[in-house]
Amino acid sequence: MSDVEYEPVIGLEIHVQLSTKTKMFCGCALAFGEPPNSLTCPVCLGLPGTLPLANERAIHFGLMIGLALESELAPRSIFHRKNYFYPDLPKGYQISQYDEPLCKGGRLGDVRIHRVHLEDDAAKLVHAGSSGRIHGSDASVVDFNRGGTPLAEIVTEPDVRSAAQAREWLTLLRTTLRRLGVSDVNMEEGSLRCDANISIRPVGSATLGTKTELKNMNSFRFLERGVNAEISRQEALLRAGEVVTLETLHFDPTTESITSLRSKEQAHDYRYFPEPDLVPIAITSEMLQAAREAMPELPAAREQRFAELGLNHGSARQLAWRTELGDFFEAALAADGAQATREPQPLANWVCNELVGLIGEADPTTTKLQPSALGQLVALVGQKTVTPANAKRVLERLVSDGGDPAQIVDAEGLGSIGGDDTLEPIVDAALAANADAAEKIMAGNMKAIGAIIGHVMRETKGRADGGEVTRIVRERLGL
Amino acid sequence: MSTDLTELTASQAVAAIERGETDATELFEAYRAAAQADELNAYLWVADAAPGEPPPAGAPLAGVPLAVKDLFCTEGVPSQAGSKIIEGYRPPYTATVVAKLAQAGAPLLGKTNQDEFAMGSSNENSAYGPVLNPWDRTRVPGGSSGGSAAAVAAGSAPWALGTDTGGSIRQPAALCGIVGLKPTYGAVSRYGMIAFASSLDQAGPLTRDVADAALLLRHMVGHDARDSTSVGFPGEIATPSAERLDGIRLGVPEELTGEGSGVEAGVMDAFNATLQLAQELGATVESCHLPHAPHALSAYYVLAPAEASSNLARYDGVRYGKRITGGGGLPEMYTRTRSEGFGAEVKRRIMLGTYSLSSGYYDAYYGRAQRVRTKIAEDFHAAFDAFDFVVTPTAPSVAFGLGTKTADPLAMYLNDYCTVPMSLAGIPAISIPNGLSEGLPTAFQLAGPAFSENRILDAASALQTAIGFDGSAGRTR
């Protein structure tokens, strides 16, 4: 058995908190950081006698998601009750959808979509005591501010074949959702949550192995690590002649260990039945029209358009998949003023490499850098008015303080030297001071030119253009 | 005014206030005294004073006070649904229908006793003790709106709100000799009604006569943005004025009145006598069929407990109401709280409902019961092609003795044999007093198509006049 090659079969279940103004079934505001239990009402507290009302905006967002995922939008869908007891669930049931969801089927990238449905989120439990989980805690308190947040649950078909693919696909989904403007899609804050159904089977086998459900992977990194850990665990079991059992597993990101939450025998029987307090969702042509009109350009289409601008594959994808970068890029490219660059690829390089190098995952609009300023800076580099090295220093200033790049270049004396006679004497001095290097270059060892350029850069504080220095060296040495 | 104000019907009291013969405060105090002196255990809470402010100027109900079944949420006032599990629970808001009626000039007089979570037909399932029938205190008032029915029959309230899930307004109205109306599902908002079975629950009036039922209902109906299942009422509930039934076609379903229906002889005699009266008023009477009606009770006892098992899950000891700890963790707290907080009948129905929704049983029970429900609605639809109303005795017997059916749940459930089919179909039905048998009230039920309340009230009014029932013997308090 040990020589059998296994392949993972992975399906994802993604919960997305929708960024509506109010909760799924009541009028309470949605906000983070408010005092506990301040954003509550009799409905979301599940007080006796209260009734839910479906949030029309959440349904609108659900339709937009369905359109983005190329799903079939059900003309009529119904809510079901999912019954179980837990302190974060004030009614003793979650209002979800079951066999008649809002959206059926669909596709995003290389993964087929099984369904998309709407439901309400549970409240937040805070456990006192060392364990941080309900087992072994001294006491637990409930904050119902989050309770009733609208969720869209997106379930994929088991089309994912590796942890890396899972991570990459989830990135595309996140971008798509962010682009739709339907969610903050922040995994760390829990507005995007992903569970994975994982099984493995011998390569070539058509039958599915026993699956486990892995929960609590609250970042893209942990998703990849958790899925890999579970694949390894299952493989080790099978290679040892043991079997995988159907169970729900908990991934602990701190130890990266996997523990069982509940086995098949302990699995909940949710006793789904149609929610009698809500009438079916009937999708009118007006609702469909409104959803279609609200659809932005999606990442896949944007990537295509960027490619048509002449961007290389990597830039096109990065700018399309990171909406905020793509937006910044387009704003810079379209910026008013003759000084800004009109060349897409250099600008894309500056956004994807130098700017991302400075701000990481942050949104560039949260910095002092104006898109037009970046466009101007890239133009200055193109005109060799400033060297790339000094332009990076200018960019740092623009990010932290804002301002006009040309002015910063002038004020800081960062303008390139060259194009007149100022550089020749400096190069001559460098050749004289590095006679060894000059000889090596004459002998054909062009690597030795580094010493000359380094000398010139020191003398000019980086304002010299490396290409120009090389040209003068060759001229002087008669090469 | 020298006569006892509590002898007036609600409509008469409105007129007396409008004529200046009494005022709202005097009337309220008269009823408050009567309610506080109640010996039937009809009330779980009585207002300790008349409203400080007079009813709004021009309020159509003029300040005539209202008794309200315990399960309607009333802000700051105990609302316990007859259960220990939320004993003393005071909601932070008021049910839409109670608020509407207060706005129309019917202030809250008291909260009336009921079967726990509206589960019962005798009021013996109240955690606060049974209500006694004012006609004979050794007998039950019916249920689950038994407190409301007994209070109105005894004259300690001019009128009352009840709820009907499978007969919980009509059957106690029948056993107490008053009028009870279950409106079309969706005509009245359910917001603020502590739920038993959401797809069946409907609020309605319990009153001394048909005119009062129409008057109260007029101010109850209407779409409520807080209840997505509420649809409101097309038009207005009118004051019934018919004296004749010319051209009215009454259908008598064999399945609910023939052999095997279990209707006792005295009740059947009174029913047949009223059919005779109806013909004298110009109606035609023919037998008809509701082929699936014999299965209604079975379907009901799958569907209603299924919904209840979910609706009652919120009483878990976490946020409000009773919490019983004492060692162990969360599951133990849940178990103790619910074991001790709920009464036997509630627990029986939670068990039934949990079972019928369980994986592997859903299709055989819940799914099948839903199909029966659809068939029953279709039966009524077909019947109303040929008939204006379907008529039956409301309850198969007169009020029975306290404790005589508590050991036999199935016998108790049969009380609703003639009322459950209309509930499943979501259609309106009224119960009016129909003379006595063995000295106790019997009742006549008329059911019509959805939103036919005005025609039902008209026909009921004509029959009421012809029957000439005298309910004063019940006003013994």
HADDOCK unambig.tbl for C-alpha pairs under 7 A between the chains (distance, minus, plus):
assign (segid A and resid 48 and name CA) (segid B and resid 194 and name CA) 5.25 0.50 0.50
assign (segid A and resid 49 and name CA) (segid B and resid 73 and name CA) 6.78 0.50 0.50
assign (segid A and resid 49 and name CA) (segid B and resid 191 and name CA) 5.99 0.50 0.50
assign (segid A and resid 49 and name CA) (segid B and resid 192 and name CA) 4.02 0.50 0.50
assign (segid A and resid 49 and name CA) (segid B and resid 193 and name CA) 4.54 0.50 0.50
assign (segid A and resid 49 and name CA) (segid B and resid 194 and name CA) 3.97 0.50 0.50
assign (segid A and resid 49 and name CA) (segid B and resid 195 and name CA) 5.93 0.50 0.50
assign (segid A and resid 50 and name CA) (segid B and resid 191 and name CA) 5.71 0.50 0.50
assign (segid A and resid 50 and name CA) (segid B and resid 192 and name CA) 5.54 0.50 0.50
assign (segid A and resid 51 and name CA) (segid B and resid 191 and name CA) 6.10 0.50 0.50
assign (segid A and resid 51 and name CA) (segid B and resid 226 and name CA) 6.82 0.50 0.50
assign (segid A and resid 51 and name CA) (segid B and resid 227 and name CA) 6.17 0.50 0.50
assign (segid A and resid 53 and name CA) (segid B and resid 226 and name CA) 6.76 0.50 0.50
assign (segid A and resid 53 and name CA) (segid B and resid 228 and name CA) 6.19 0.50 0.50
assign (segid A and resid 83 and name CA) (segid B and resid 310 and name CA) 6.75 0.50 0.50
assign (segid A and resid 87 and name CA) (segid B and resid 318 and name CA) 6.47 0.50 0.50
assign (segid A and resid 90 and name CA) (segid B and resid 314 and name CA) 6.06 0.50 0.50
assign (segid A and resid 91 and name CA) (segid B and resid 313 and name CA) 6.41 0.50 0.50
assign (segid A and resid 91 and name CA) (segid B and resid 314 and name CA) 4.48 0.50 0.50
assign (segid A and resid 92 and name CA) (segid B and resid 313 and name CA) 4.78 0.50 0.50
assign (segid A and resid 92 and name CA) (segid B and resid 314 and name CA) 4.97 0.50 0.50
assign (segid A and resid 269 and name CA) (segid B and resid 358 and name CA) 6.66 0.50 0.50
assign (segid A and resid 269 and name CA) (segid B and resid 359 and name CA) 6.40 0.50 0.50
assign (segid A and resid 271 and name CA) (segid B and resid 357 and name CA) 5.11 0.50 0.50
assign (segid A and resid 271 and name CA) (segid B and resid 358 and name CA) 5.23 0.50 0.50
assign (segid A and resid 271 and name CA) (segid B and resid 359 and name CA) 6.50 0.50 0.50
assign (segid A and resid 276 and name CA) (segid B and resid 198 and name CA) 5.79 0.50 0.50
assign (segid A and resid 276 and name CA) (segid B and resid 199 and name CA) 5.41 0.50 0.50
assign (segid A and resid 277 and name CA) (segid B and resid 198 and name CA) 6.28 0.50 0.50
assign (segid A and resid 277 and name CA) (segid B and resid 229 and name CA) 6.47 0.50 0.50
assign (segid A and resid 278 and name CA) (segid B and resid 228 and name CA) 5.79 0.50 0.50
assign (segid A and resid 278 and name CA) (segid B and resid 229 and name CA) 6.29 0.50 0.50
assign (segid A and resid 279 and name CA) (segid B and resid 228 and name CA) 6.30 0.50 0.50
assign (segid A and resid 279 and name CA) (segid B and resid 229 and name CA) 6.02 0.50 0.50
